[in-house]
Amino acid sequence: MVDNVVVLLAKVASTARLWGWSRIVGGPVLLRGVPGLRWAKVMGSGHEGGFGLRPSPAHQGVFAVFDGAAAALAFAERSECVARYRAQCDELCVLRLTPFSSRGSWAGRAVAADTASTVAAGLPMAALTRASIRPLAAARFWRNAPASQLSLAGADGCWLAAGLGEAPLFRQATLSMWQNVAAMNAYARSGAHLQAIQAATAERHFSESMFVRFAPLSVQGTWQGSEHAWTAP
């Protein structure tokens, strides 16, 4: 069965920071019992939801992998978890995604993709890159990271980007949504991002990594001050 993924990108209200911190500390344990949930990650974010080493006291994300589309839809639209985020956050963006390409693993778990499908020309796509950085390689990795991150923030066709992480310095993830596959490929195969990936591969910066491309089913909400409302045709 092909997995479906729901991503929550949240900016917790200043009056609910303790609640927000409890979500990160509790992690996936707080999602036990959600119907159809295979596995999940609850993560913090960089300053203003970006990619730097300075942590954000407000921004965070949830990456949840479900058995099939029905369970993912029910979680995104009707779950108590999402309702609580809506009540406690100044911003919340909910992305429902189906993977068409996936390689690697996250804490030993993979995402099952529909490799027979793809994204039609001209339609949006999303991408997740995550890695566990080797402690002895962290300094070298982060020397390359700022230029790559700045290029993503200003990349043509990038609609949305978020820096997420389970642990400062060592367990990092990037989620981005693009106008189309061509825009994503143009960014991935050129400039500072390409140089950073080549260095990471050559110098073995990662002990584990995962790269997933998605066809978005729906994107609804606000992230970094921008409204997003898109549903697959």
C-alpha positions in Angstrom: 0.0 0.0 0.0 1.2 3.5 -0.8 1.7 5.7 2.2 0.0 9.1 2.5 1.7 11.9 4.5 0.3 14.8 6.5 2.6 17.6 7.4 1.6 20.3 10.0 3.6 23.5 10.0 2.7 25.6 13.0 3.5 28.9 14.8 2.4 28.5 18.3 0.8 31.5 20.0 2.8 33.3 22.6 0.2 32.3 25.2 0.5 28.6 24.4 4.3 28.2 24.3 4.3 25.7 27.2 1.7 23.6 25.3 3.9 23.8 22.1 7.0 22.7 24.0 5.1 19.8 25.5 4.3 18.6 21.9 8.0 18.5 21.0 9.0 16.8 24.3 6.1 14.3 24.1 6.8 13.6 20.4 5.1 10.8 18.6 3.9 9.3 21.9 1.2 11.9 22.0 -0.1 10.6 18.6 -0.5 7.0 19.7 -4.0 5.7 18.9 -4.5 7.9 15.8 -6.2 5.6 13.3 -4.1 4.5 10.4 -0.9 6.2 11.7 2.2 4.2 10.8 4.8 6.5 12.3 5.4 10.2 13.0 8.0 12.8 13.9 7.4 16.0 15.9 10.1 18.6 15.3 11.2 22.1 16.2 12.3 24.7 13.7 14.8 27.4 13.2 14.3 31.1 13.7 11.0 32.3 12.0 10.6 28.8 10.7 13.8 28.9 8.7 17.0 26.9 8.6 19.5 28.6 10.9 21.1 27.2 14.1 19.1 29.7 16.2 15.9 27.8 17.4 12.5 29.3 17.1 10.4 29.3 20.4 7.2 29.2 18.3 7.6 27.4 15.0 7.4 23.6 14.8 6.2 20.8 12.6 4.7 17.3 12.5 5.4 14.7 9.8 2.9 11.9 10.0 2.9 8.8 7.7 -0.5 7.0 7.2 -1.7 3.7 5.7 -3.6 5.1 2.7 -5.4 8.3 1.8 -8.6 7.8 3.9 -6.7 7.8 7.2 -4.6 10.8 6.2 -7.7 12.8 5.2 -9.5 12.0 8.4 -6.4 13.2 10.4 -6.0 16.4 8.4 -9.6 17.4 8.5 -11.3 15.9 11.6 -8.7 14.8 14.2 -8.5 16.2 17.7 -4.7 16.7 17.2 -5.2 19.2 14.3 -8.0 20.9 16.1 -5.8 21.6 19.1 -3.1 23.0 16.8 -5.7 25.3 15.3 -6.8 26.5 18.7 -3.3 27.1 20.0 -1.5 28.5 17.0 -1.2 31.9 15.3 -0.4 30.1 12.0 -1.1 26.6 10.9 -0.5 25.1 7.4 -1.7 21.5 6.7 -0.3 19.6 3.8 -1.6 16.3 2.6 0.9 14.6 0.3 1.3 11.3 -1.6 4.8 10.2 -2.4 5.9 9.3 -5.9 9.6 8.9 -5.2 11.4 7.9 -2.0 14.8 6.7 -1.1 16.5 6.2 2.2 15.1 6.0 5.7 14.3 8.0 8.9 15.2 6.3 12.1 15.1 3.0 10.2 11.6 3.7 8.7 10.8 4.3 5.0 8.0 5.9 3.1 6.2 3.7 0.6 5.9 5.6 -2.7 3.8 5.0 -5.8 6.7 4.8 -8.1 4.4 4.2 -11.1 3.0 7.8 -10.8 4.5 11.2 -11.1 3.4 14.9 -11.1 1.8 16.2 -14.3 3.7 19.0 -16.0 2.7 22.3 -14.6 1.3 21.0 -11.3 2.9 21.7 -7.9 5.1 19.2 -6.2 6.7 19.0 -2.7 10.0 17.6 -1.5 11.4 16.4 1.8 15.1 16.1 2.6 16.2 14.9 6.0 19.4 13.6 7.4 21.2 12.5 10.6 24.5 14.3 10.5 27.6 12.5 11.8 28.9 14.4 14.9 32.4 14.7 13.5 31.1 16.0 10.2 28.7 18.6 11.7 31.1 21.6 11.4 31.8 20.8 7.8 28.1 20.4 7.0 27.1 23.6 8.6 29.8 25.6 6.7 28.0 24.7 3.5 24.4 25.0 4.8 23.8 28.8 5.0 24.5 29.5 1.3 22.2 26.6 0.3 19.5 27.7 2.6 19.6 31.3 1.3 19.4 30.0 -2.2 16.2 28.0 -1.3 14.6 31.0 0.3 15.0 33.0 -3.0 14.6 30.2 -5.5 12.3 30.8 -8.4 9.1 28.7 -8.1 9.5 27.9 -4.4 6.1 28.5 -2.8 6.8 27.3 0.7 9.9 26.2 2.7 10.4 25.1 6.2 13.4 24.1 8.2 12.7 21.4 10.8 14.7 19.3 13.2 14.5 16.7 15.9 17.8 17.7 17.5 19.9 20.9 17.1 22.9 20.5 14.7 22.5 16.7 14.1 19.0 15.7 12.9 17.7 18.1 10.3 14.9 18.2 7.7 13.8 20.6 4.9 10.3 20.6 3.5 9.6 22.6 0.4 6.7 23.0 -2.1 7.3 24.1 -5.7 5.3 25.5 -8.6 6.3 22.5 -10.7 9.0 19.7 -11.0 11.1 21.8 -13.3 11.5 24.6 -10.7 12.5 22.0 -8.1 15.0 20.4 -10.4 16.5 23.7 -11.4 17.2 24.5 -7.7 18.4 21.0 -6.8 20.9 20.7 -9.7 22.6 24.0 -9.5 24.3 26.6 -7.3 24.9 26.4 -3.6 22.5 23.5 -3.0 24.3 21.2 -5.5 27.7 22.1 -4.0 26.4 21.3 -0.5 25.0 17.9 -1.6 28.2 17.0 -3.5 30.2 17.9 -0.4 27.9 15.9 1.9 28.2 12.8 -0.3 31.9 13.0 -0.9 32.7 13.6 2.8 30.1 11.3 4.2 28.3 13.9 6.3 25.3 11.7 7.0 24.8 8.5 8.9 21.2 8.2 7.6 19.2 10.2 5.0 15.9 10.2 3.3 14.7 12.0 0.1 11.1 12.0 -0.9 9.1 13.8 -3.6 5.4 14.2 -3.3 2.3 15.1 -5.3 0.3 17.4 -3.1 -3.3 16.5 -2.6 -4.2 19.7 -0.6 -2.4 22.5 1.1 -4.4 24.8 3.4 -3.4 27.4 5.9 -0.8 30.0 6.7 3.0 29.7 7.0 5.5 32.5 7.5 2.8 35.1 6.9 1.7 33.7 3.5 -1.7 32.1 2.9 -1.8 28.8 1.0 -4.9 27.2 -0.5 -4.5 24.5 -3.1 -6.4 21.3 -3.9 -5.4 18.7 -6.5 -7.6 18.9 -9.6 
